[in-house]
Amino acid sequence: SLRSNHHGDKQEKRTTSENNVMNPSYSSIVNPKVADGEFGRWFDRREFRSAKLWRGVAAEFVGTSSFMFIGIAIDLVQQGSNLEIALGWAFALISFIYVFEEISGAHFNPATSWGTFLVGEISLLRCMFFWIAQFCGALVAVSLLRGIVPAVFRPEDLHMGAQTVKEGGLLAAFLLETILTFIFIYVDFSITLNPIQPTLVKKLAPFSIAATLAACILAGWKITGAGMNP
């Protein structure tokens, strides 16, 4: 009967809901704000109509431009002071992660977006739009700094904060950047994407991620500038 079928549907929904509670998906544990999984992993035209996508793109643009503006300004003004540069970048990262994490995941880095795609947390479409937002945000930051920071603080050899091979060969620099980037992304993902991490650890994740960034900057500053960011 119609009534019995309706009752059966309700039972099926209840059973499905209970199974979801008992066996939640990895994505739903990790980051329900970003990893909703409704559009699949690759390209879905429906995602173009998603407000979440465009809020995330806007957040990556504003967050990356702000983060790069502060960080590169520190590079230019605090020339030669490795510890102050490392701490400045770390403090900025803590602040901006807390501001933008719930909107876009606070990547600010194409390597982070690519890794987030590879583990299935965002679609390739979103990843590519995040890349565009990040590159545009960085260009805006550098353009503003070029017009604002006095020439005495931006000599030609600093290249407006761009990373260059300072000591050693190109291969050694490539290997160092690869290792530092791996360490930085590994720590980030181990804390934020690990479903068994305690809630308190995830709440304090920006401090651990920023501390790793500072340590990597200190490790690679005099060799490559420790970019860890394409």
Short mmCIF file of the C-alpha atoms (twelve columns), coordinates in Angstrom:
data_MODEL
# 
_entry.id   MODEL 
# 
loop_
_atom_site.group_PDB 
_atom_site.id 
_atom_site.type_symbol 
_atom_site.label_atom_id 
_atom_site.label_alt_id 
_atom_site.label_comp_id 
_atom_site.label_asym_id 
_atom_site.label_seq_id 
_atom_site.Cartn_x 
_atom_site.Cartn_y 
_atom_site.Cartn_z 
_atom_site.pdbx_PDB_model_num 
ATOM 1   C CA . SER A 1   0.000  0.000  0.000   1 
ATOM 2   C CA . LEU A 2   0.946  3.653  -0.326  1 
ATOM 3   C CA . ARG A 3   1.165  3.959  3.418   1 
ATOM 4   C CA . SER A 4   3.403  0.935  3.782   1 
ATOM 5   C CA . ASN A 5   5.680  2.128  0.979   1 
ATOM 6   C CA . HIS A 6   5.919  5.530  2.614   1 
ATOM 7   C CA . HIS A 7   6.778  3.859  5.898   1 
ATOM 8   C CA . GLY A 8   9.393  1.760  4.126   1 
ATOM 9   C CA . ASP A 9   10.911 4.855  2.563   1 
ATOM 10  C CA . LYS A 10  11.132 6.458  5.963   1 
ATOM 11  C CA . GLN A 11  12.794 3.353  7.356   1 
ATOM 12  C CA . GLU A 12  15.266 3.308  4.465   1 
ATOM 13  C CA . LYS A 13  16.115 6.991  4.977   1 
ATOM 14  C CA . ARG A 14  16.553 6.435  8.682   1 
ATOM 15  C CA . THR A 15  18.817 3.445  8.055   1 
ATOM 16  C CA . THR A 16  20.868 5.423  5.547   1 
ATOM 17  C CA . SER A 17  21.181 8.297  7.981   1 
ATOM 18  C CA . GLU A 18  22.281 5.944  10.747  1 
ATOM 19  C CA . ASN A 19  24.872 4.365  8.451   1 
ATOM 20  C CA . ASN A 20  26.202 7.792  7.582   1 
ATOM 21  C CA . VAL A 21  26.574 8.590  11.256  1 
ATOM 22  C CA . MET A 22  28.274 5.280  12.015  1 
ATOM 23  C CA . ASN A 23  30.426 5.342  8.869   1 
ATOM 24  C CA . PRO A 24  30.952 8.963  7.868   1 
ATOM 25  C CA . SER A 25  32.872 9.653  4.695   1 
ATOM 26  C CA . TYR A 26  36.432 10.869 4.943   1 
ATOM 27  C CA . SER A 27  35.490 14.192 3.352   1 
ATOM 28  C CA . SER A 28  32.674 14.882 5.790   1 
ATOM 29  C CA . ILE A 29  35.028 14.334 8.725   1 
ATOM 30  C CA . VAL A 30  37.817 16.394 7.274   1 
ATOM 31  C CA . ASN A 31  36.273 19.673 6.225   1 
ATOM 32  C CA . PRO A 32  32.512 19.780 5.738   1 
ATOM 33  C CA . LYS A 33  32.685 23.472 4.790   1 
ATOM 34  C CA . VAL A 34  34.830 22.843 1.720   1 
ATOM 35  C CA . ALA A 35  34.661 19.118 0.954   1 
ATOM 36  C CA . ASP A 36  30.941 18.827 0.294   1 
ATOM 37  C CA . GLY A 37  31.662 16.548 -2.672  1 
ATOM 38  C CA . GLU A 38  28.454 17.524 -4.461  1 
ATOM 39  C CA . PHE A 39  30.134 18.303 -7.774  1 
ATOM 40  C CA . GLY A 40  32.521 15.393 -8.158  1 
ATOM 41  C CA . ARG A 41  36.267 15.500 -8.534  1 
ATOM 42  C CA . TRP A 42  36.830 16.890 -12.018 1 
ATOM 43  C CA . PHE A 43  34.635 19.322 -13.949 1 
ATOM 44  C CA . ASP A 44  30.947 19.887 -13.410 1 
ATOM 45  C CA . ARG A 45  29.208 22.829 -15.042 1 
ATOM 46  C CA . ARG A 46  26.816 23.025 -12.113 1 
ATOM 47  C CA . GLU A 47  29.697 24.181 -9.938  1 
ATOM 48  C CA . PHE A 48  29.869 27.417 -11.941 1 
ATOM 49  C CA . ARG A 49  26.508 28.287 -10.370 1 
ATOM 50  C CA . SER A 50  27.710 27.482 -6.868  1 
ATOM 51  C CA . ALA A 51  28.119 30.459 -4.542  1 
ATOM 52  C CA . LYS A 52  30.661 28.392 -2.571  1 
ATOM 53  C CA . LEU A 53  32.998 28.326 -5.563  1 
ATOM 54  C CA . TRP A 54  32.980 32.086 -6.098  1 
ATOM 55  C CA . ARG A 55  33.201 32.869 -2.392  1 
ATOM 56  C CA . GLY A 56  36.222 30.574 -2.265  1 
ATOM 57  C CA . VAL A 57  37.822 32.188 -5.320  1 
ATOM 58  C CA . ALA A 58  37.279 35.660 -3.835  1 
ATOM 59  C CA . ALA A 59  38.730 34.510 -0.505  1 
ATOM 60  C CA . GLU A 60  41.824 33.073 -2.205  1 
ATOM 61  C CA . PHE A 61  42.344 36.294 -4.148  1 
ATOM 62  C CA . VAL A 62  41.976 38.580 -1.122  1 
ATOM 63  C CA . GLY A 63  43.821 36.210 1.198   1 
ATOM 64  C CA . THR A 64  46.745 35.608 -1.155  1 
ATOM 65  C CA . SER A 65  47.132 39.283 -2.033  1 
ATOM 66  C CA . SER A 66  47.034 40.269 1.651   1 
ATOM 67  C CA . PHE A 67  49.409 37.495 2.717   1 
ATOM 68  C CA . MET A 68  51.861 38.225 -0.087  1 
ATOM 69  C CA . PHE A 69  51.687 41.974 0.544   1 
ATOM 70  C CA . ILE A 70  52.609 41.581 4.222   1 
ATOM 71  C CA . GLY A 71  55.211 38.858 3.613   1 
ATOM 72  C CA . ILE A 72  57.015 40.538 0.731   1 
ATOM 73  C CA . ALA A 73  56.964 43.877 2.559   1 
ATOM 74  C CA . ILE A 74  58.710 42.133 5.451   1 
ATOM 75  C CA . ASP A 75  61.261 40.649 3.016   1 
ATOM 76  C CA . LEU A 76  62.024 44.079 1.599   1 
ATOM 77  C CA . VAL A 77  62.128 46.081 4.828   1 
ATOM 78  C CA . GLN A 78  63.827 43.497 7.053   1 
ATOM 79  C CA . GLN A 79  66.645 42.671 4.636   1 
ATOM 80  C CA . GLY A 80  69.116 40.155 6.010   1 
ATOM 81  C CA . SER A 81  67.222 39.514 9.256   1 
ATOM 82  C CA . ASN A 82  66.279 35.867 8.773   1 
ATOM 83  C CA . LEU A 83  64.526 35.365 12.113  1 
ATOM 84  C CA . GLU A 84  62.393 38.491 11.795  1 
ATOM 85  C CA . ILE A 85  61.426 37.535 8.240   1 
ATOM 86  C CA . ALA A 86  60.470 33.987 9.270   1 
ATOM 87  C CA . LEU A 87  58.419 35.182 12.246  1 
ATOM 88  C CA . GLY A 88  56.735 37.896 10.189  1 
ATOM 89  C CA . TRP A 89  55.548 35.411 7.571   1 
ATOM 90  C CA . ALA A 90  54.424 33.019 10.317  1 
ATOM 91  C CA . PHE A 91  52.384 35.643 12.194  1 
ATOM 92  C CA . ALA A 92  50.716 36.755 8.965   1 
ATOM 93  C CA . LEU A 93  49.846 33.162 8.051   1 
ATOM 94  C CA . ILE A 94  48.236 32.492 11.435  1 
ATOM 95  C CA . SER A 95  45.997 35.534 11.068  1 
ATOM 96  C CA . PHE A 96  44.908 34.894 7.501   1 
ATOM 97  C CA . ILE A 97  44.234 31.185 8.050   1 
ATOM 98  C CA . TYR A 98  41.786 32.025 10.815  1 
ATOM 99  C CA . VAL A 99  40.131 34.647 8.596   1 
ATOM 100 C CA . PHE A 100 39.710 32.588 5.411   1 
ATOM 101 C CA . GLU A 101 39.829 28.935 6.474   1 
ATOM 102 C CA . GLU A 102 36.066 28.452 6.640   1 
ATOM 103 C CA . ILE A 103 35.527 30.107 3.248   1 
ATOM 104 C CA . SER A 104 38.140 28.569 0.961   1 
ATOM 105 C CA . GLY A 105 40.411 26.463 3.141   1 
ATOM 106 C CA . ALA A 106 43.002 29.286 3.216   1 
ATOM 107 C CA . HIS A 107 45.390 27.776 0.677   1 
ATOM 108 C CA . PHE A 108 47.230 30.912 -0.574  1 
ATOM 109 C CA . ASN A 109 49.556 28.562 -2.421  1 
ATOM 110 C CA . PRO A 110 49.109 26.593 -5.676  1 
ATOM 111 C CA . ALA A 111 50.956 23.643 -4.112  1 
ATOM 112 C CA . THR A 112 48.391 23.477 -1.302  1 
ATOM 113 C CA . SER A 113 45.483 23.676 -3.752  1 
ATOM 114 C CA . TRP A 114 46.999 20.950 -5.933  1 
ATOM 115 C CA . GLY A 115 47.525 18.680 -2.945  1 
ATOM 116 C CA . THR A 116 43.988 19.331 -1.745  1 
ATOM 117 C CA . PHE A 117 42.707 18.281 -5.160  1 
ATOM 118 C CA . LEU A 118 44.862 15.140 -5.193  1 
ATOM 119 C CA . VAL A 119 43.394 13.933 -1.891  1 
ATOM 120 C CA . GLY A 120 39.878 14.538 -3.212  1 
ATOM 121 C CA . GLU A 121 38.907 17.503 -1.076  1 
ATOM 122 C CA . ILE A 122 38.181 19.894 -3.960  1 
ATOM 123 C CA . SER A 123 37.412 19.472 -7.652  1 
ATOM 124 C CA . LEU A 124 39.971 20.142 -10.367 1 
ATOM 125 C CA . LEU A 125 37.765 23.011 -11.526 1 
ATOM 126 C CA . ARG A 126 37.937 24.690 -8.123  1 
ATOM 127 C CA . CYS A 127 41.665 24.015 -7.924  1 
ATOM 128 C CA . MET A 128 42.269 25.772 -11.242 1 
ATOM 129 C CA . PHE A 129 40.151 28.772 -10.280 1 
ATOM 130 C CA . PHE A 130 42.023 28.964 -6.976  1 
ATOM 131 C CA . TRP A 131 45.307 29.002 -8.933  1 
ATOM 132 C CA . ILE A 132 44.082 31.909 -11.039 1 
ATOM 133 C CA . ALA A 133 42.971 33.800 -7.929  1 
ATOM 134 C CA . GLN A 134 46.282 33.125 -6.178  1 
ATOM 135 C CA . PHE A 135 48.443 34.258 -9.104  1 
ATOM 136 C CA . CYS A 136 46.329 37.375 -9.623  1 
ATOM 137 C CA . GLY A 137 46.419 38.139 -5.901  1 
ATOM 138 C CA . ALA A 138 50.209 37.845 -5.824  1 
ATOM 139 C CA . LEU A 139 50.553 40.118 -8.858  1 
ATOM 140 C CA . VAL A 140 48.338 42.734 -7.222  1 
ATOM 141 C CA . ALA A 141 50.411 42.571 -4.022  1 
ATOM 142 C CA . VAL A 142 53.707 43.027 -5.856  1 
ATOM 143 C CA . SER A 143 52.302 45.853 -7.980  1 
ATOM 144 C CA . LEU A 144 51.115 47.715 -4.884  1 
ATOM 145 C CA . LEU A 145 54.433 47.209 -3.123  1 
ATOM 146 C CA . ARG A 146 56.371 48.473 -6.119  1 
ATOM 147 C CA . GLY A 147 54.413 51.700 -5.925  1 
ATOM 148 C CA . ILE A 148 54.397 52.053 -2.124  1 
ATOM 149 C CA . VAL A 149 57.735 50.795 -0.775  1 
ATOM 150 C CA . PRO A 150 60.556 53.354 -1.192  1 
ATOM 151 C CA . ALA A 151 63.248 52.416 -3.701  1 
ATOM 152 C CA . VAL A 152 65.875 52.168 -0.968  1 
ATOM 153 C CA . PHE A 153 64.095 49.072 0.387   1 
ATOM 154 C CA . ARG A 154 63.743 47.307 -2.966  1 
ATOM 155 C CA . PRO A 155 67.150 46.986 -4.594  1 
ATOM 156 C CA . GLU A 156 67.385 45.123 -7.879  1 
ATOM 157 C CA . ASP A 157 69.070 42.081 -6.340  1 
ATOM 158 C CA . LEU A 158 65.991 41.368 -4.209  1 
ATOM 159 C CA . HIS A 159 63.720 41.104 -7.288  1 
ATOM 160 C CA . MET A 160 60.726 42.311 -5.243  1 
ATOM 161 C CA . GLY A 161 60.974 39.291 -2.979  1 
ATOM 162 C CA . ALA A 162 61.063 36.669 -5.748  1 
ATOM 163 C CA . GLN A 163 63.011 33.542 -4.814  1 
ATOM 164 C CA . THR A 164 66.325 33.002 -6.616  1 
ATOM 165 C CA . VAL A 165 69.265 30.648 -6.265  1 
ATOM 166 C CA . LYS A 166 71.503 32.460 -3.789  1 
ATOM 167 C CA . GLU A 167 74.059 29.747 -3.051  1 
ATOM 168 C CA . GLY A 168 74.811 26.422 -4.699  1 
ATOM 169 C CA . GLY A 169 73.619 25.088 -8.036  1 
ATOM 170 C CA . LEU A 170 70.217 24.946 -9.655  1 
ATOM 171 C CA . LEU A 171 69.764 21.220 -8.955  1 
ATOM 172 C CA . ALA A 172 70.521 21.637 -5.247  1 
ATOM 173 C CA . ALA A 173 68.083 24.547 -5.093  1 
ATOM 174 C CA . PHE A 174 65.409 22.486 -6.824  1 
ATOM 175 C CA . LEU A 175 65.865 19.591 -4.400  1 
ATOM 176 C CA . LEU A 176 65.805 21.894 -1.384  1 
ATOM 177 C CA . GLU A 177 62.610 23.620 -2.522  1 
ATOM 178 C CA . THR A 178 61.019 20.224 -3.225  1 
ATOM 179 C CA . ILE A 179 61.887 18.920 0.245   1 
ATOM 180 C CA . LEU A 180 60.806 22.096 2.054   1 
ATOM 181 C CA . THR A 181 57.529 22.217 0.129   1 
ATOM 182 C CA . PHE A 182 56.868 18.557 0.933   1 
ATOM 183 C CA . ILE A 183 57.514 19.109 4.641   1 
ATOM 184 C CA . PHE A 184 55.280 22.181 4.755   1 
ATOM 185 C CA . ILE A 185 52.374 20.544 2.893   1 
ATOM 186 C CA . TYR A 186 52.773 17.272 4.809   1 
ATOM 187 C CA . VAL A 187 52.467 19.001 8.176   1 
ATOM 188 C CA . ASP A 188 49.510 21.038 6.932   1 
ATOM 189 C CA . PHE A 189 47.605 18.007 5.655   1 
ATOM 190 C CA . SER A 190 48.556 15.758 8.586   1 
ATOM 191 C CA . ILE A 191 46.853 18.195 10.935  1 
ATOM 192 C CA . THR A 192 43.919 19.517 8.918   1 
ATOM 193 C CA . LEU A 193 42.953 16.437 6.871   1 
ATOM 194 C CA . ASN A 194 43.520 13.712 9.444   1 
ATOM 195 C CA . PRO A 195 40.116 12.493 10.731  1 
ATOM 196 C CA . ILE A 196 41.588 11.132 13.976  1 
ATOM 197 C CA . GLN A 197 43.168 14.403 15.058  1 
ATOM 198 C CA . PRO A 198 41.537 15.806 18.218  1 
ATOM 199 C CA . THR A 199 39.385 18.890 17.739  1 
ATOM 200 C CA . LEU A 200 41.735 20.992 19.852  1 
ATOM 201 C CA . VAL A 201 44.676 20.106 17.605  1 
ATOM 202 C CA . LYS A 202 42.713 21.220 14.524  1 
ATOM 203 C CA . LYS A 203 41.722 24.463 16.237  1 
ATOM 204 C CA . LEU A 204 45.397 25.190 16.866  1 
ATOM 205 C CA . ALA A 205 46.457 24.049 13.397  1 
ATOM 206 C CA . PRO A 206 47.338 27.567 12.164  1 
ATOM 207 C CA . PHE A 207 50.041 27.812 14.833  1 
ATOM 208 C CA . SER A 208 51.622 24.476 13.862  1 
ATOM 209 C CA . ILE A 209 51.444 25.288 10.142  1 
ATOM 210 C CA . ALA A 210 52.944 28.747 10.722  1 
ATOM 211 C CA . ALA A 211 55.713 27.322 12.905  1 
ATOM 212 C CA . THR A 212 56.585 24.887 10.106  1 
ATOM 213 C CA . LEU A 213 56.636 27.760 7.622   1 
ATOM 214 C CA . ALA A 214 59.001 29.741 9.852   1 
ATOM 215 C CA . ALA A 215 61.306 26.736 10.314  1 
ATOM 216 C CA . CYS A 216 61.425 26.080 6.555   1 
ATOM 217 C CA . ILE A 217 62.211 29.746 5.876   1 
ATOM 218 C CA . LEU A 218 65.094 29.630 8.342   1 
ATOM 219 C CA . ALA A 219 66.338 26.410 6.735   1 
ATOM 220 C CA . GLY A 220 66.284 27.631 3.154   1 
ATOM 221 C CA . TRP A 221 66.466 31.421 3.252   1 
ATOM 222 C CA . LYS A 222 70.174 31.786 2.479   1 
ATOM 223 C CA . ILE A 223 70.077 29.213 -0.321  1 
ATOM 224 C CA . THR A 224 66.849 29.809 -2.266  1 
ATOM 225 C CA . GLY A 225 64.785 32.229 -0.196  1 
ATOM 226 C CA . ALA A 226 62.549 29.298 0.842   1 
ATOM 227 C CA . GLY A 227 59.659 29.908 -1.524  1 
ATOM 228 C CA . MET A 228 57.732 26.633 -1.025  1 
ATOM 229 C CA . ASN A 229 55.264 28.188 -3.433  1 
ATOM 230 C CA . PRO A 230 55.160 28.080 -7.246  1 
# 
